[in-house]
Amino acid sequence: MRLRLYKLFWPDQPEFVRMTAKFGTTIVPSGAVGEDDMAELILDYDNVMKIPVLNDYLRKTNEHGIRLR
């Protein structure tokens, strides 16, 4: 699995805090990784290729694909 580093950043002027106070809402902190990372965490290439139906489908699809190199 590849190691990716992410950097958390905050805006210089935290307007969202003022908006929250003005409208009486609640800030709920959350975070997520990108879809590529999520897919890797759940199912990587080796796991996909061990599933017979998916393996056959991917191999057949690749046989008919356009070669760019």
BAMI-495182 format. One record per residue (C-alpha): residue in one letter; x, y, z. Coordinates in steps of 0.02 Angstrom, whole numbers, plus 50000, padded with zeros to 5 digits. Each point is the difference from the previous one (the first is absolute). Layout:
+---------+-------+-------+-------+
| residuo |    c1 |    c2 |    c3 |
+---------+-------+-------+-------+
|       A |     X |     Y |     Z |
...
+---------+-------+-------+-------+
END
This chain:
+---------+-------+-------+-------+
| residuo |    c1 |    c2 |    c3 |
+---------+-------+-------+-------+
|       M | 50000 | 50000 | 50000 |
|       R | 50064 | 50173 | 49956 |
|       L | 50029 | 50128 | 50136 |
|       R | 49921 | 50169 | 49966 |
|       L | 50023 | 50152 | 50107 |
|       Y | 49862 | 50128 | 50017 |
|       K | 50012 | 50175 | 50068 |
|       L | 49861 | 50080 | 50101 |
|       F | 49978 | 50186 | 49969 |
|       W | 49884 | 50132 | 50068 |
|       P | 49952 | 50162 | 49914 |
|       D | 50083 | 50159 | 50064 |
|       Q | 49831 | 50077 | 50042 |
|       P | 49884 | 49871 | 50081 |
|       E | 49836 | 50070 | 49934 |
|       F | 49912 | 49834 | 50025 |
|       V | 50012 | 50025 | 50189 |
|       R | 49914 | 50168 | 49987 |
|       M | 49865 | 49927 | 49888 |
|       T | 49973 | 49858 | 50123 |
|       A | 49980 | 50122 | 50145 |
|       K | 49884 | 50112 | 49898 |
|       F | 49881 | 49860 | 49951 |
|       G | 50016 | 49893 | 50157 |
|       T | 50062 | 49845 | 49911 |
|       T | 50124 | 49870 | 50059 |
|       I | 50170 | 49963 | 49924 |
|       V | 50025 | 49814 | 49978 |
|       P | 50181 | 49956 | 49962 |
|       S | 50021 | 49866 | 49869 |
|       G | 50131 | 49933 | 49884 |
|       A | 50018 | 49881 | 49854 |
|       V | 50130 | 49936 | 49883 |
|       G | 49987 | 50005 | 49812 |
|       E | 49904 | 49869 | 49903 |
|       D | 50159 | 49916 | 49941 |
|       D | 50059 | 49978 | 50179 |
|       M | 49829 | 49939 | 50057 |
|       A | 49996 | 49869 | 49863 |
|       E | 50175 | 49942 | 50045 |
|       L | 49953 | 49981 | 50182 |
|       I | 49849 | 49894 | 49958 |
|       L | 50057 | 49902 | 49848 |
|       D | 50168 | 50009 | 49913 |
|       Y | 50054 | 49928 | 49832 |
|       D | 50058 | 49834 | 50071 |
|       N | 49834 | 49973 | 50090 |
|       V | 49900 | 50044 | 49844 |
|       M | 50099 | 49877 | 49894 |
|       K | 49962 | 49860 | 50124 |
|       I | 49813 | 50017 | 49965 |
|       P | 49967 | 49887 | 49849 |
|       V | 49855 | 50097 | 49924 |
|       L | 50089 | 50168 | 50012 |
|       N | 50164 | 49925 | 49941 |
|       D | 49918 | 49929 | 49843 |
|       Y | 49906 | 50162 | 49965 |
|       L | 50155 | 50110 | 50019 |
|       R | 50107 | 49887 | 49892 |
|       K | 49869 | 49996 | 49860 |
|       T | 49975 | 50188 | 50010 |
|       N | 50187 | 50031 | 49988 |
|       E | 50017 | 49886 | 49849 |
|       H | 49882 | 50112 | 49901 |
|       G | 50066 | 50164 | 50065 |
|       I | 50095 | 50129 | 49898 |
|       R | 50189 | 49989 | 50019 |
|       L | 50075 | 50172 | 50027 |
|       R | 50182 | 49950 | 50004 |
+---------+-------+-------+-------+
END
